[in-house]
Amino acid sequence: MEIILGKYGELALKGLNRNQFENSMVRTIRKRVDRCGEFRVYTAQSTVYIEPQNDDADIDLAYDEIKRVFGLSAIVKAAVCEKDLEAICDTAERYLGSALDRAGTFKVNSKRADKKFPLTSMELSREVGAYLLERHPGLKVEMSEPEMTVICEIRDNAAYVHSDQMPGAGGIPTGTGGKTACMLSGGIDSPVAAWMMARRGCDLVCVHFQSPPYTGERALYKVERLAWRLSRWAGRVCLFEVPFTDCQVSIRDNAPEDYFTVLMRRSMMRITQMIAEKEECGAIVTGESLGQVASQTMSAIRCTDAVANMPVFRPLIGNDKVEISDCARKIGTFDVSIEPYEDCCTIFTPKHPRTRPVLENIEEAERGVPDLSGLESIAAENSVLKVIHFYDEEYAL
């Protein structure tokens, strides 16, 4: 029988509340594999076992889903057999024989969690290695950098044989870190910032600002698809679509042009905070990286944060564009982010934005924008909520 093993990362370091993290992760995995067939999911010895219950269970699809479950440091498909040397050798040959035929060098690593097993880890590796060498005479043993590693794990209930394991999503399970309001544009950075917070166990409440008629339906659909890409990792994403045109036009018509960017960022922050408080979020998240654009200098960030009365997290603050883009490719958002549909942040960009704004001057300019707080309240009230799940097919393009 073939099974999936999910190995713990930092969950293994948790103390008395470890079961809360385990239970959350098991619930997430069960949801993920529900559409893959009937599986039994349980934990033991710092490992999650995902066991198919019949031939109709699609273990390959389940494996693909589990790759994106936060809390697992590694995952692997393994063959299960009795804790008997002959059974382990036969299983290794049957399960990995064809792959060994393609390899030039190999080694065997054994892990003996069950100390009652009569052979030590080194003895088991030696016996299994000799058995496989006899059946694959073209193979050579290479302990430093083998082309293939055969792993034998002796656990309490059974023995498990597999090859190299794949890195998991890492982090901590979804839902164990609270809830965050993530400002989500159509660019490269903000989806990565949201993903990084989801990786720390946070449920995502994304807030997107749209400016019709300056931004169209294609730009909005682009953001919904980004939210769907994030839901592939986070399970589900709550997306608030905020009509921001009136606020932007009022700022444009009543404030100095070089202050437009910071004033709009402050307005967005206030609206996001209204939504965050309503949704009981503990923090606001942005995709800002220090010095990347005019609104992301230290002075501009100080002016923006002055309107917030809850923590503002910037997980990308020390990353450069190459690092952020590489992460976007890894999580599957990059190709959508670079589609040429403008978001509201690029519509009213001044020719010469103020890179070192002074808070007192910004506040004075803001007082010259009539009823901005009223417009912000209306925008927050008129925002549209869409709840996007990882199994939604309409955003799967």
C-alpha positions as CSV (number, residue, x, y, z in Angstrom):
1,M,0.0,0.0,0.0
2,E,1.2,3.5,-0.8
3,I,0.7,6.3,1.7
4,I,1.6,10.0,2.1
5,L,3.8,11.1,5.0
6,G,3.8,14.8,6.1
7,K,6.7,15.7,8.3
8,Y,6.5,18.4,11.0
9,G,8.6,21.6,10.9
10,E,8.5,24.0,13.8
11,L,5.3,22.3,15.1
12,A,7.6,19.8,16.7
13,L,8.9,22.6,18.9
14,K,5.5,23.6,20.3
15,G,4.7,22.9,23.9
16,L,1.4,22.3,25.7
17,N,-0.6,23.9,22.9
18,R,0.9,21.7,20.2
19,N,-2.4,19.7,19.8
20,Q,-4.1,22.9,18.7
21,F,-1.7,23.3,15.8
22,E,-1.9,19.6,14.9
23,N,-5.7,19.7,14.9
24,S,-5.8,22.7,12.7
25,M,-3.4,21.2,10.2
26,V,-5.3,17.9,10.1
27,R,-8.6,19.7,9.5
28,T,-6.9,21.6,6.6
29,I,-5.5,18.4,5.1
30,R,-8.9,16.7,5.3
31,K,-10.5,19.5,3.4
32,R,-7.8,19.4,0.8
33,V,-8.0,15.7,0.1
34,D,-11.8,15.5,0.4
35,R,-12.1,16.0,-3.4
36,C,-9.4,13.4,-4.0
37,G,-11.3,10.4,-2.7
38,E,-11.5,8.7,0.7
39,F,-8.5,9.1,2.9
40,R,-7.8,8.6,6.6
41,V,-5.8,11.4,8.1
42,Y,-4.1,11.1,11.5
43,T,-1.0,12.1,13.4
44,A,1.7,10.1,15.2
45,Q,5.4,10.6,16.0
46,S,5.5,14.2,14.6
47,T,4.1,13.0,11.3
48,V,0.8,13.3,9.5
49,Y,-0.3,10.1,7.8
50,I,-2.6,10.5,4.8
51,E,-3.8,6.9,4.0
52,P,-6.0,6.1,1.0
53,Q,-9.0,3.9,1.9
54,N,-9.8,2.4,-1.4
55,D,-8.5,2.1,-5.0
56,D,-10.6,5.1,-6.1
57,A,-8.6,7.5,-3.9
58,D,-6.3,9.7,-6.1
59,I,-3.0,9.7,-4.2
60,D,-1.2,11.8,-6.8
61,L,-3.9,14.6,-6.7
62,A,-3.8,14.4,-2.9
63,Y,0.0,14.7,-2.9
64,D,-0.3,17.8,-5.1
65,E,-2.8,19.4,-2.7
66,I,-0.8,18.7,0.4
67,K,2.3,20.4,-1.0
68,R,0.5,23.7,-0.2
69,V,-0.5,22.9,3.4
70,F,1.3,25.2,5.8
71,G,2.9,23.5,8.8
72,L,4.6,20.6,7.0
73,S,8.4,20.9,6.4
74,A,8.5,17.9,4.0
75,I,6.1,15.4,2.3
76,V,6.8,12.1,0.6
77,K,4.9,9.2,-0.9
78,A,6.0,5.9,0.8
79,A,5.2,2.2,0.6
80,V,4.0,0.5,3.7
81,C,5.1,-3.0,4.8
82,E,5.6,-5.1,7.9
83,K,8.5,-4.5,10.2
84,D,10.4,-7.4,8.9
85,L,13.8,-7.4,7.1
86,E,12.6,-9.6,4.2
87,A,9.4,-7.5,3.7
88,I,11.4,-4.3,3.8
89,C,13.9,-5.5,1.2
90,D,11.1,-6.8,-1.1
91,T,9.1,-3.6,-0.8
92,A,12.2,-1.5,-1.6
93,E,12.8,-3.5,-4.7
94,R,9.1,-3.4,-5.8
95,Y,8.5,0.2,-5.0
96,L,11.8,1.8,-6.1
97,G,13.4,-0.8,-8.4
98,S,12.5,1.0,-11.7
99,A,14.0,4.3,-10.4
100,L,17.1,2.4,-9.3
101,D,17.5,1.1,-12.8
102,R,17.8,4.7,-14.0
103,A,20.2,5.7,-11.3
104,G,24.0,5.3,-11.4
105,T,24.7,5.7,-7.7
106,F,22.6,5.2,-4.5
107,K,22.7,4.9,-0.8
108,V,20.3,3.6,1.9
109,N,19.4,5.6,5.0
110,S,17.4,4.0,7.8
111,K,15.6,5.6,10.7
112,R,14.6,3.4,13.6
113,A,12.0,5.1,15.7
114,D,10.9,1.8,17.1
115,K,13.9,0.7,19.2
116,K,12.4,-2.8,19.6
117,F,13.3,-3.6,16.0
118,P,16.1,-6.1,16.1
119,L,18.5,-4.4,13.7
120,T,20.2,-1.0,14.3
121,S,19.7,1.7,11.7
122,M,23.2,1.1,10.2
123,E,22.6,-2.7,10.1
124,L,19.3,-2.3,8.3
125,S,20.8,0.1,5.7
126,R,23.6,-2.4,5.1
127,E,21.2,-5.3,4.6
128,V,18.8,-3.4,2.3
129,G,21.7,-1.9,0.3
130,A,23.3,-5.4,-0.3
131,Y,19.9,-6.8,-1.4
132,L,19.4,-4.0,-3.9
133,L,23.0,-4.2,-5.2
134,E,22.5,-7.9,-5.9
135,R,19.5,-7.1,-8.1
136,H,20.9,-4.0,-9.8
137,P,24.6,-4.9,-10.6
138,G,25.1,-1.7,-12.5
139,L,24.5,0.4,-9.3
140,K,27.3,1.8,-7.2
141,V,27.2,3.0,-3.6
142,E,27.9,6.7,-3.1
143,M,27.5,8.0,0.4
144,S,28.3,11.7,-0.3
145,E,26.2,12.7,-3.3
146,P,24.2,9.8,-4.6
147,E,21.8,10.1,-7.5
148,M,19.2,8.4,-5.4
149,T,18.6,7.7,-1.7
150,V,16.5,4.9,-0.4
151,I,15.0,5.6,3.0
152,C,13.7,3.0,5.4
153,E,11.7,4.2,8.4
154,I,10.8,1.9,11.2
155,R,7.9,3.4,13.1
156,D,5.6,2.1,15.8
157,N,2.9,0.7,13.5
158,A,4.8,-0.3,10.3
159,A,7.8,0.2,8.2
160,Y,7.8,2.8,5.4
161,V,10.1,2.8,2.3
162,H,10.5,5.8,0.1
163,S,13.0,7.9,-1.8
164,D,14.0,11.5,-1.3
165,Q,11.3,13.6,0.3
166,M,10.1,16.9,-1.1
167,P,10.1,20.2,0.9
168,G,6.7,21.2,2.2
169,A,5.2,24.6,2.5
170,G,6.7,25.2,6.0
171,G,5.3,27.8,8.4
172,I,2.5,27.1,10.8
173,P,-1.0,25.8,10.1
174,T,-3.7,28.1,8.6
175,G,-5.9,29.7,11.2
176,T,-3.5,29.5,14.1
177,G,-2.0,33.0,13.7
178,G,-5.1,35.2,13.8
179,K,-6.6,37.2,11.0
180,T,-5.0,40.0,8.9
181,A,-6.3,42.6,6.5
182,C,-4.0,42.5,3.5
183,M,-4.0,45.4,1.0
184,L,-4.0,43.6,-2.3
185,S,-3.2,45.4,-5.5
186,G,-2.7,43.8,-8.9
187,G,1.1,44.0,-8.7
188,I,3.8,41.5,-7.8
189,D,4.5,42.5,-4.2
190,S,1.2,42.5,-2.3
191,P,0.2,38.8,-3.1
192,V,3.7,37.7,-1.9
193,A,3.2,39.7,1.4
194,A,-0.2,38.1,1.9
195,W,1.2,34.6,1.2
196,M,4.0,35.2,3.8
197,M,1.4,36.1,6.4
198,A,-0.7,33.0,5.5
199,R,2.4,31.0,6.0
200,R,2.5,32.3,9.5
201,G,-0.9,30.9,10.1
202,C,-3.0,33.9,9.3
203,D,-6.4,33.9,7.7
204,L,-6.5,36.4,4.8
205,V,-8.9,39.2,4.5
206,C,-7.8,41.0,1.3
207,V,-8.8,44.6,0.5
208,H,-8.6,45.7,-3.1
209,F,-9.2,49.3,-4.2
210,Q,-10.8,49.8,-7.6
211,S,-11.5,53.1,-9.4
212,P,-14.2,52.7,-12.1
213,P,-14.3,54.0,-14.8
214,Y,-10.5,54.4,-14.7
215,T,-10.0,50.7,-13.9
216,G,-12.1,48.1,-15.7
217,E,-13.5,44.6,-15.2
218,R,-10.4,42.9,-16.5
219,A,-8.3,44.6,-13.8
220,L,-10.8,43.4,-11.2
221,Y,-10.9,39.9,-12.5
222,K,-7.1,39.9,-12.4
223,V,-7.2,40.6,-8.6
224,E,-9.8,37.9,-8.1
225,R,-7.5,35.4,-9.8
226,L,-4.7,36.5,-7.6
227,A,-6.9,35.9,-4.6
228,W,-7.7,32.4,-6.0
229,R,-3.9,31.7,-6.4
230,L,-3.5,32.7,-2.7
231,S,-6.4,30.4,-1.7
232,R,-4.5,27.5,-3.2
233,W,-2.3,27.9,-0.2
234,A,-4.5,29.6,2.4
235,G,-7.7,27.5,1.8
236,R,-9.9,30.5,1.3
237,V,-9.6,34.2,0.9
238,C,-12.1,36.9,1.8
239,L,-11.7,39.7,-0.8
240,F,-13.3,43.1,-0.3
241,E,-13.5,45.2,-3.5
242,V,-13.6,48.9,-2.4
243,P,-14.9,51.6,-4.8
244,F,-12.2,54.3,-4.4
245,T,-12.9,56.7,-7.2
246,D,-14.6,59.4,-5.2
247,C,-11.8,59.5,-2.7
248,Q,-9.1,59.7,-5.3
249,V,-10.9,62.4,-7.4
250,S,-11.4,64.5,-4.3
251,I,-7.7,64.3,-3.4
252,R,-6.7,65.0,-6.9
253,D,-8.9,68.1,-7.1
254,N,-8.1,69.6,-3.7
255,A,-4.5,68.7,-2.7
256,P,-1.0,69.5,-4.1
257,E,0.0,67.0,-6.8
258,D,3.2,65.9,-5.2
259,Y,1.3,64.8,-2.2
260,F,-1.2,62.6,-4.1
261,T,0.5,59.3,-3.5
262,V,0.9,59.6,0.3
263,L,-2.6,61.1,0.7
264,M,-4.1,58.2,-1.2
265,R,-2.1,55.7,0.8
266,R,-3.4,57.3,4.1
267,S,-6.9,57.1,2.8
268,M,-6.5,53.5,1.8
269,M,-5.1,52.7,5.2
270,R,-8.1,54.3,7.0
271,I,-10.6,52.3,4.8
272,T,-8.6,49.1,5.3
273,Q,-8.7,49.7,9.0
274,M,-12.5,50.1,9.0
275,I,-12.8,46.8,7.2
276,A,-10.2,45.2,9.5
277,E,-12.1,46.2,12.6
278,K,-15.4,45.0,11.2
279,E,-13.8,41.6,10.4
280,E,-12.0,41.4,13.7
281,C,-8.5,41.4,12.2
282,G,-5.5,41.9,14.4
283,A,-3.3,43.7,11.9
284,I,-3.0,45.3,8.5
285,V,-0.5,43.9,5.9
286,T,1.0,45.8,3.0
287,G,3.5,44.7,0.2
288,E,5.8,47.7,0.7
289,S,9.6,47.3,0.3
290,L,11.7,50.1,1.7
291,G,12.8,52.5,-1.0
292,Q,11.2,50.7,-3.9
293,V,9.0,53.5,-5.0
294,A,8.2,57.0,-3.8
295,S,5.5,56.0,-1.4
296,Q,7.8,53.5,0.3
297,T,10.5,55.7,1.7
298,M,10.9,55.8,5.4
299,S,9.3,59.3,5.6
300,A,6.3,58.3,3.4
301,I,5.7,55.1,5.5
302,R,5.8,57.2,8.7
303,C,3.1,59.5,7.2
304,T,1.0,56.5,6.2
305,D,1.3,54.7,9.5
306,A,0.3,57.8,11.4
307,V,-3.4,57.1,10.6
308,A,-3.4,53.5,11.8
309,N,-4.3,52.4,15.3
310,M,-3.5,48.8,14.8
311,P,-0.2,47.0,13.9
312,V,0.9,47.3,10.2
313,F,3.0,44.4,9.0
314,R,5.3,44.7,6.0
315,P,6.9,41.3,5.5
316,L,8.7,42.4,2.4
317,I,10.3,45.5,3.9
318,G,13.9,44.3,3.4
319,N,13.5,42.4,0.2
320,D,14.5,43.6,-3.3
321,K,12.4,43.1,-6.4
322,V,14.3,40.0,-7.6
323,E,13.7,38.2,-4.4
324,I,10.0,39.2,-4.4
325,S,9.6,38.1,-8.0
326,D,11.3,34.8,-7.3
327,C,8.8,34.1,-4.5
328,A,5.9,35.2,-6.7
329,R,6.9,32.6,-9.3
330,K,7.2,29.9,-6.6
331,I,3.7,30.5,-5.2
332,G,2.1,30.9,-8.7
333,T,1.1,34.6,-8.7
334,F,3.8,36.1,-10.9
335,D,2.2,35.4,-14.3
336,V,-1.1,36.9,-13.2
337,S,0.6,39.9,-11.6
338,I,2.4,41.0,-14.7
339,E,-0.7,41.1,-16.9
340,P,-1.1,44.6,-18.2
341,Y,-4.2,45.8,-16.4
342,E,-3.8,49.0,-14.4
343,D,-4.8,49.3,-10.7
344,C,-6.0,52.4,-9.0
345,C,-2.5,53.2,-7.6
346,T,-1.1,53.9,-11.1
347,I,-4.0,56.0,-12.3
348,F,-3.3,59.2,-10.4
349,T,0.4,58.9,-9.9
350,P,2.0,62.4,-9.9
351,K,4.9,63.3,-12.2
352,H,7.1,64.3,-9.3
353,P,5.9,62.6,-6.0
354,R,7.3,63.9,-2.7
355,T,9.8,61.2,-1.5
356,R,10.4,62.8,1.9
357,P,7.1,64.1,3.0
358,V,6.7,65.8,6.4
359,L,3.8,64.6,8.4
360,E,2.7,68.1,9.5
361,N,2.5,69.2,5.8
362,I,0.7,66.1,4.8
363,E,-1.9,66.6,7.5
364,E,-2.4,70.2,6.5
365,A,-2.9,69.2,2.9
366,E,-5.4,66.5,3.9
367,R,-7.5,69.1,5.8
368,G,-8.0,70.8,2.5
369,V,-9.8,67.8,1.0
370,P,-13.5,68.3,1.8
371,D,-15.3,65.5,3.7
372,L,-12.6,62.9,2.9
373,S,-13.5,60.9,6.0
374,G,-17.1,60.8,4.9
375,L,-16.1,59.5,1.4
376,E,-13.9,56.9,3.1
377,S,-16.8,55.7,5.3
378,I,-19.0,55.4,2.2
379,A,-16.3,53.5,0.3
380,A,-15.9,51.0,3.2
381,E,-19.7,50.5,3.5
382,N,-20.1,50.0,-0.3
383,S,-17.3,47.5,-0.6
384,V,-18.3,44.1,-2.0
385,L,-17.2,40.9,-0.3
386,K,-16.2,37.8,-2.3
387,V,-15.2,34.7,-0.6
388,I,-12.9,32.7,-2.8
389,H,-12.0,29.0,-2.1
390,F,-9.2,27.0,-3.5
391,Y,-11.6,24.6,-5.3
392,D,-13.4,27.5,-7.2
393,E,-13.0,26.7,-10.9
394,E,-14.0,30.1,-12.3
395,Y,-10.7,31.7,-11.3
396,A,-8.5,28.8,-12.3
397,L,-7.2,30.4,-15.5
